[in-house]
């Protein structure tokens, strides 16, 4: 009965801070996303549904970044609150060890890590697909129709519009100038009107201009650009209607099939199949390039077939070979040989660059595959750091635990980023580099757990002045 109450109490104390810190981390990361793409979102007349959908899928893709931070911070806060309110002391006085107090949270953390793996393998690729395709369409979307006074507006395809003045109603226009470029012949078609009215159709597909008291200037041209005679046609009108197609301002969705080949939008099995296909293709290209280069060395090819290993390639040619030609022929032979050597050198350079690019692309699949597993393990390792750390510092709330957790998370993130960069450059393999951050923090978590079990005062500010006094006292006695 006591164990059941203890387990319920510990899980309840942990889940509250965990949920709160998780959504705080998501919110902070989402604000960073908006700050980065604010220029691509503002002024395009996007519907609320599109913006809400983009923010939802974006926040979903940020779970791998927010989840480890939430586990670290919530575990520090949970045991910090228990230590600050002397509840941890009371539990230990009742004969309950720290390991037994941690056991319900360990089970909870393992369950969270299992759900994190499922999320990373199944939900995250789908969220990346939705967010990536939607963000692409939003960035390609044209800015909303906004015709300002005294400024040439070219947002409508094949037209340039300038309005001298707009009334407060936003509909009545004065001194309207319209350049029609639909003929692709330059500024040959111009309309000028003293006044006009602007309105949009009910389905928002067309913009209607009602122009009054104006003139149409049309310069007749033909396809002969060398012609210097261009008759000018001028037509006056009392009232004229112009219709502009606004279909370009309607947001169109790109087929998501074009994005599915990206490594961030695949699960483990899909990554393995795609990675193996890319590796087979890379090996085939390498063999093809080796064969092409091998055939370029004609004499080397001949002697290799005879199984003759030459240490000096100059022996391939006869000693008196060049002496059989005159001076001009010698120059021609040398120039052709040098051009051939330069061509082979350039070919080898481009081949090596192509192979390096393909190898780096294969490495990205290896990184993404290992990331599916490292997310869960990272959450578990950070839990074993945060739990004893909270028991040692004995401070709850969002003050000191927030500072400590951010410091540890930044260090973890810097190590992860550095290792991932080294993997992409081919310095270390992906199956080693992606696990380095967790392996670095694991001994530290074990050390903190041992210290917390022995009621260490590792982070107690009162401990270090006394330690320094004893150190100096001992030093003076030795002198």
C-alpha positions in Angstrom: 0.0 0.0 0.0 2.9 2.3 0.9 4.7 1.5 -2.3 1.6 2.2 -4.4 1.1 5.6 -2.7 4.8 6.4 -3.2 4.7 5.5 -6.8 1.6 7.5 -7.5 3.0 10.5 -5.6 6.3 10.4 -7.5 4.7 10.1 -10.9 2.2 12.9 -10.1 5.1 15.1 -9.0 7.0 14.4 -12.2 4.3 14.6 -14.8 3.2 18.2 -13.9 6.7 19.8 -14.4 7.3 17.5 -17.4 4.2 18.6 -19.3 4.8 22.3 -18.4 8.5 22.3 -19.4 7.8 20.4 -22.6 5.3 22.9 -23.9 7.5 25.8 -22.8 10.4 24.3 -24.8 8.1 23.8 -27.8 6.9 27.4 -27.5 10.5 28.8 -27.4 11.6 26.7 -30.4 8.4 27.8 -32.3 9.2 31.4 -31.7 12.7 30.8 -33.1 11.1 29.3 -36.2 8.8 32.3 -36.6 11.7 34.7 -36.2 13.6 32.8 -38.9 10.8 32.7 -41.5 8.9 35.8 -40.6 9.7 37.5 -43.9 8.2 34.5 -45.8 4.9 34.6 -43.8 4.1 38.2 -43.5 2.2 40.1 -46.3 1.0 37.0 -48.3 -2.6 37.0 -47.2 -2.4 33.4 -45.8 -5.5 32.0 -44.3 -5.6 31.3 -40.6 -6.1 27.6 -41.3 -2.8 27.5 -43.3 -0.9 29.3 -40.6 -2.3 27.1 -37.9 -1.5 24.0 -39.9 2.1 25.1 -40.5 2.6 25.9 -36.8 1.2 22.6 -35.7 3.4 20.5 -38.0 6.4 22.7 -37.2 5.9 22.2 -33.4 5.6 18.5 -34.0 9.0 18.4 -35.8 10.5 20.2 -32.8 9.6 17.4 -30.3 13.1 15.7 -30.7 14.7 18.9 -29.5 12.2 19.8 -26.7 11.8 16.3 -25.2 15.3 15.8 -23.8 15.3 19.3 -22.4 11.9 18.7 -20.8 13.0 15.5 -19.2 16.2 17.0 -17.8 14.5 20.1 -16.4 11.4 18.3 -15.0 13.6 15.6 -13.2 15.7 18.4 -11.7 12.6 20.3 -10.6 10.9 17.2 -9.2 13.7 16.1 -6.9 14.6 19.7 -6.2 11.1 20.4 -4.9 11.3 17.2 -2.8 14.6 18.2 -1.3 13.6 21.8 -0.7 10.4 20.8 1.1 12.2 18.1 3.1 10.0 15.4 1.6 13.1 13.6 0.3 14.6 13.6 3.9 11.3 12.3 5.3 11.3 9.4 2.7 14.9 8.5 3.5 14.1 8.7 7.3 11.4 6.1 6.7 14.0 3.7 5.4 13.3 4.2 1.7 16.4 4.4 -0.4 17.0 6.9 -3.2 17.0 4.1 -5.8 13.5 3.0 -4.6 12.3 6.6 -4.7 13.6 6.9 -8.3 12.2 3.6 -9.4 8.7 4.8 -10.4 10.2 7.7 -12.4 12.7 5.3 -14.0 9.7 3.2 -15.3 8.0 6.4 -16.4 11.2 7.6 -18.2 11.6 4.3 -20.0 8.0 4.5 -21.2 8.6 8.0 -22.4 11.8 6.8 -24.2 9.8 4.0 -25.9 7.2 6.5 -27.1 10.0 8.8 -28.2 11.4 6.0 -30.4 7.9 5.3 -31.9 7.4 9.0 -32.5 10.8 9.4 -34.1 10.3 6.4 -36.4 6.7 6.8 -37.4 5.3 10.2 -36.6 8.3 12.5 -37.2 8.8 11.5 -40.9 5.2 12.2 -41.6 5.4 15.6 -39.7 8.5 16.5 -41.6 6.8 15.7 -44.9 3.8 17.9 -44.1 5.8 20.7 -42.7 8.4 20.7 -45.5 5.9 20.7 -48.3 3.7 23.3 -46.7 6.6 25.6 -45.9 7.8 25.3 -49.5 4.4 26.3 -50.8 4.2 29.2 -48.3 7.6 30.5 -49.3 6.7 30.3 -53.0 3.4 32.1 -52.4 3.2 35.6 -53.9 2.7 38.6 -51.6 -0.9 39.7 -51.2 -2.3 42.3 -53.6 -1.2 45.7 -52.3 -1.3 48.6 -54.7 0.2 51.7 -53.0 0.1 55.4 -54.1 2.9 56.6 -56.3 4.7 53.2 -56.6 4.9 51.0 -59.6 3.3 47.7 -58.7 4.3 44.6 -60.7 2.7 41.8 -58.6 0.2 40.9 -61.3 1.7 38.9 -64.1 2.4 40.8 -67.3 1.1 44.2 -65.9 2.7 47.2 -64.2 0.3 49.5 -62.4 0.8 52.9 -60.9 -1.8 54.9 -58.9 -1.3 58.6 -58.2 -3.7 58.7 -55.3 -6.1 56.4 -53.5 -9.1 57.6 -51.5 -9.8 56.5 -48.0 -12.3 54.0 -49.1 -9.5 52.0 -50.8 -11.6 51.7 -54.0 -11.5 55.0 -55.8 -8.3 55.7 -57.7 -6.8 58.8 -59.4 -4.2 59.2 -62.1 -4.1 55.5 -63.0 -1.3 54.2 -65.3 -1.3 50.6 -66.6 1.5 49.0 -68.7 0.3 45.9 -70.6 3.2 43.5 -71.2 1.2 40.5 -72.4 2.6 40.9 -75.9 6.2 40.6 -74.6 7.3 43.5 -76.7 8.2 46.0 -74.0 6.3 49.2 -73.1 4.2 49.3 -76.2 0.8 49.3 -74.6 0.0 52.0 -72.1 -3.3 53.1 -70.6 -3.7 56.4 -68.7 -7.0 57.4 -66.9 -7.9 60.3 -64.7 -10.0 58.2 -62.4 -10.9 54.6 -61.7 -12.6 52.2 -59.4 -11.0 48.9 -58.1 -13.1 45.9 -57.0 -12.6 42.2 -56.7 -15.0 39.5 -57.8 -16.9 37.5 -55.2 -14.7 34.4 -55.8 -11.5 36.6 -55.6 -10.3 35.2 -58.9 -10.3 38.5 -60.8 -9.6 42.2 -60.1 -11.9 44.6 -62.1 -10.7 48.1 -62.9 -13.4 50.6 -64.1 -11.5 53.5 -65.7 -13.0 56.8 -66.8 -11.7 59.7 -69.0 -8.5 58.0 -70.3 -6.4 57.3 -73.3 -4.9 54.1 -74.7 -1.5 54.4 -76.3 -0.5 51.4 -78.5 2.7 51.3 -80.5 2.3 48.8 -83.3 5.4 46.6 -83.8 6.2 43.5 -85.7 8.6 40.7 -85.1 11.4 42.6 -87.1 13.4 44.2 -84.3 15.5 46.0 -86.9 12.5 48.1 -88.1 12.6 51.7 -87.0 9.1 52.7 -88.0 6.5 52.0 -85.3 3.0 53.6 -85.9 1.4 54.9 -82.7 -2.3 54.4 -82.1 -4.0 56.6 -79.6 -7.6 55.9 -78.5 -9.7 58.0 -76.1 -12.4 56.6 -74.0 -15.0 57.7 -71.5 -15.2 54.4 -69.7 -13.2 51.2 -69.9 -13.1 48.0 -68.0 -9.9 46.0 -67.3 -9.9 42.5 -65.8 -6.8 41.1 -64.2 -6.4 37.4 -63.4 -5.5 36.8 -59.7 -5.0 33.0 -59.9 -1.3 33.6 -59.2 -2.2 34.8 -55.8 -4.0 31.6 -54.9 -1.9 29.3 -52.9 -1.4 26.0 -54.7 -0.2 22.8 -52.9 2.7 20.9 -54.4 2.4 17.1 -54.7 3.9 15.6 -51.5 5.3 12.7 -53.6 8.1 15.1 -54.7 9.4 15.3 -51.1 9.1 11.7 -50.0 12.6 10.8 -51.1 14.2 13.1 -48.5 16.0 11.2 -45.7 14.2 13.2 -43.0 10.8 11.9 -44.2 11.6 8.1 -43.9 11.4 5.5 -41.2 14.1 3.0 -40.4 13.1 0.4 -42.9 12.8 3.0 -45.7 16.1 4.6 -44.8 17.8 1.2 -45.0 16.3 0.4 -48.4 17.2 3.9 -49.8 20.7 3.8 -48.3 21.5 0.4 -49.8 20.2 1.6 -53.2 22.4 4.7 -53.1 25.4 2.6 -52.0 25.0 0.2 -54.8 24.6 3.1 -57.2 27.8 4.7 -55.8 29.8 1.4 -56.1 28.6 1.0 -59.7 29.7 4.6 -60.5 33.1 4.0 -58.9 33.7 0.9 -61.0 32.7 2.8 -64.2 35.0 5.7 -63.4 37.9 3.3 -62.6 37.3 1.6 -66.0 37.3 4.9 -67.9 40.5 6.1 -66.2 42.1 2.7 -66.7 41.4 2.9 -70.5 42.9 6.4 -70.8 46.4 5.0 -69.9 46.8 3.1 -73.2 50.4 1.9 -72.7 49.9 1.1 -69.0 46.9 -1.0 -70.1 49.0 -3.0 -72.6 51.8 -3.8 -70.1 49.3 -4.7 -67.4 47.8 -7.3 -69.7 51.3 -8.8 -70.0 51.6 -8.8 -66.2 54.6 -6.6 -66.3 55.0 -4.3 -63.4 56.9 -1.2 -64.4 58.6 1.0 -61.8 59.5 3.6 -64.4 56.8 4.4 -66.9 59.3 6.1 -69.2 60.5 2.7 -70.3 57.2 2.2 -72.1 58.6 4.3 -74.9 61.7 3.7 -76.9 64.7 5.9 -76.1 64.9 7.2 -79.6 61.1 7.7 -80.1 61.1 11.5 -80.1 64.2 11.8 -82.2 62.4 10.4 -85.3 60.4 13.7 -85.7 61.3 17.2 -86.6 61.1 20.2 -84.3 57.5 21.2 -85.2 56.3 17.6 -84.8 58.0 17.3 -81.5 56.2 20.4 -80.2 52.9 19.1 -81.5 53.5 15.7 -79.8 54.4 17.3 -76.5 51.4 19.7 -76.6 49.0 16.9 -77.3 50.5 14.8 -74.5 50.1 17.8 -72.1 46.5 18.4 -73.2 45.7 14.8 -72.7 47.3 14.8 -69.2 45.3 18.0 -68.3 42.1 16.5 -69.5 42.7 13.3 -67.5 43.6 15.4 -64.4 40.4 17.5 -64.7 38.3 14.4 -65.3 39.8 12.8 -62.1 39.0 16.0 -60.1 35.4 16.2 -61.2 35.0 12.4 -60.6 36.4 12.7 -57.1 34.1 15.6 -56.3 31.1 13.7 -57.6 32.0 10.6 -55.5 32.5 12.8 -52.4 29.1 14.4 -52.9 27.4 11.0 -53.2 29.2 9.6 -50.2 28.1 12.6 -48.1 24.6 12.0 -49.2 24.8 8.4 -48.1 26.2 9.5 -44.8 23.1 11.7 -44.2 21.0 8.5 -44.4 23.2 6.8 -41.8 22.9 9.8 -39.5 19.2 9.9 -39.7 18.9 6.2 -39.1 21.1 6.4 -36.0 19.1 9.4 -34.8 16.0 7.3 -34.4 17.7 5.4 -31.6 19.9 8.1 -30.0 16.9 10.3 -29.2 15.5 7.7 -26.8 18.8 6.9 -25.2 19.6 10.7 -24.8 16.3 11.2 -22.9 17.2 8.3 -20.6 20.7 9.5 -20.0 19.6 13.1 -19.3 17.0 11.7 -16.8 19.7 10.0 -14.8 21.6 13.3 -14.8 18.7 15.4 -13.8 17.3 13.2 -11.0 20.4 13.0 -8.8 21.2 16.6 -9.7 17.9 17.7 -8.3 18.4 15.7 -5.2 21.8 17.3 -4.6 21.0 21.0 -5.2 17.6 20.7 -3.4 16.1 23.7 -5.2 12.7 23.6 -7.0 10.9 26.0 -9.3 12.1 27.4 -12.5 15.1 29.3 -11.1 18.3 27.4 -10.5 17.0 24.2 -12.1 16.3 26.1 -15.3 19.9 27.5 -15.3 21.5 24.1 -14.6 19.4 22.2 -17.1 20.1 24.8 -19.9 23.8 24.6 -19.2 23.8 20.8 -19.4 21.5 20.8 -22.5 23.7 23.4 -24.3 26.8 21.3 -23.7 25.0 18.1 -24.9 23.7 20.0 -28.0 27.2 21.4 -28.8 28.7 17.9 -28.5 26.0 16.5 -30.7 26.4 19.2 -33.3 30.2 18.8 -33.4 30.0 15.0 -33.8 27.3 15.2 -36.5 29.5 17.7 -38.4 32.5 15.3 -38.1 30.3 12.5 -39.4 29.3 14.5 -42.4 32.9 15.3 -43.2 33.7 11.6 -43.0 36.0 11.9 -40.0 34.1 9.3 -37.9 31.4 6.8 -38.9 27.8 7.5 -38.0 27.3 4.5 -35.8 30.1 5.9 -33.5 29.6 9.7 -33.7 25.9 9.7 -33.0 26.4 7.9 -29.7 29.3 10.0 -28.4 27.1 12.6 -26.6 25.2 9.9 -24.7 28.4 8.0 -23.9 30.1 11.3 -22.6 27.2 12.1 -20.3 26.6 8.5 -19.1 29.6 8.4 -16.6 28.6 11.8 -15.3 25.1 10.5 -14.6 26.5 7.5 -12.8 28.8 9.8 -10.7 25.9 12.1 -9.7 23.7 9.1 -8.8 26.4 7.8 -6.5 26.8 11.3 -4.9 23.1 11.7 -4.4 22.8 8.2 -2.8 25.5 9.2 -0.3 23.8 12.6 0.4 26.7 14.5 -1.0 27.0 18.3 -0.6 28.5 18.6 -4.0 26.6 21.8 -4.9 26.2 23.2 -1.4 27.8 26.7 -1.3 28.6 26.4 2.4 30.8 23.3 1.8 33.5 25.0 -0.2 34.5 27.8 2.2 35.0 25.2 5.0 37.0 23.0 2.6 39.3 26.0 1.6 39.8 26.9 5.3 40.9 23.3 6.1 43.1 23.3 3.1 44.9 26.5 4.1 45.1 25.5 7.7 46.8 22.2 6.8 49.2 24.1 4.4 50.2 26.5 7.2 50.8 23.7 9.6 53.1 22.0 7.1 55.1 25.1 6.8 
